[in-house]
Amino acid sequence: MATPMVEDSSFEDDQLASMTTEDITRKSRLLDNEIRILKEEVQRTNLDLDSYKEKIKENQEKIKLNKQLPYLVGNIVEILK
């Protein structure tokens, strides 16, 4: 029994053999456009990821400061008493 991958490959080979040069060129352009669109999507997703990482970093710094601030205020209040 042939594996599905081999069957798919032979089906695609048969399909490709029955296509005209114009059909192959058109299919190639469609694939190129899809690749371009997917690359743009990956780039946009990476930019979003970088943005989220920066926000996380900023929020972690804010959390650190907020943890320190009450102690500083408490120390100042004790000094002023």
N, C-alpha and C positions, 0 to 999 in steps of 0.2 A: 504494500500500500504506500502511495506517495505521500510525502508530508504536505501540509497545506501551503507551505512556503514555495515548494517546487511547483505545485499546481498553480498558484498565483503567478509565478514567474512565467510558466509556459503560456498561461492565459494572456498575460501582458505581452509576451513575445508575439503571439498570434494576432493580438489586437494591433500591435505596432506594425506588423508585416502587412496588415490589410489597410493601413492608413496611407493616404497620399502624402506627398511632400508638404503640400499646403496645410494638411491636417496636422502633421507633425510640427510644423513651424508654429501654427496657431496654438497647439497644445503647449509647446515650449514657451511661448509668450505668456500664456496663462499661468504656467508654473513659475516663470520669472516674476510676474506680478504678485503672485501669492507669496513667493519668497520675500520680495521687497516689503509687502504688507506685514508679514510675520516678523521680519527684522525690525521694522519700525515699532511694532507692538512690543517686542523684547526690549528695545531701547527705551520706550516710554515706561514700561514696567520697571526697568532698572532705575530710571530717574525717580519714579515714585518710591521705590525701595530706598534709594539714597535719601530722599526727603523724609521718609518715615524714620530711618535710622538717625537722622539729624534731630528730628523732633524728640525721639526717645532719649537721645543724649542730653538735649536741653532739659527735658523733664526730669531726668535723673539728677542733673545738677541742681535744679530747683528743689527737688526733694531733699537733697543733701543740705542745701541752704536753709530750708524750712525746719529741718531737724536741729540745726545749730542755732537758729535765731531765738527760739524760746529760752535757751540757756543763756544767751548773751543778754537778752532783755531782763531775765531774772537776776543776773549778776549786776547789771546796771542799777536795777531797783534796790538791790541789797546795799550797793555802795552809796546810793543817795539817802538811805534811811538814816 
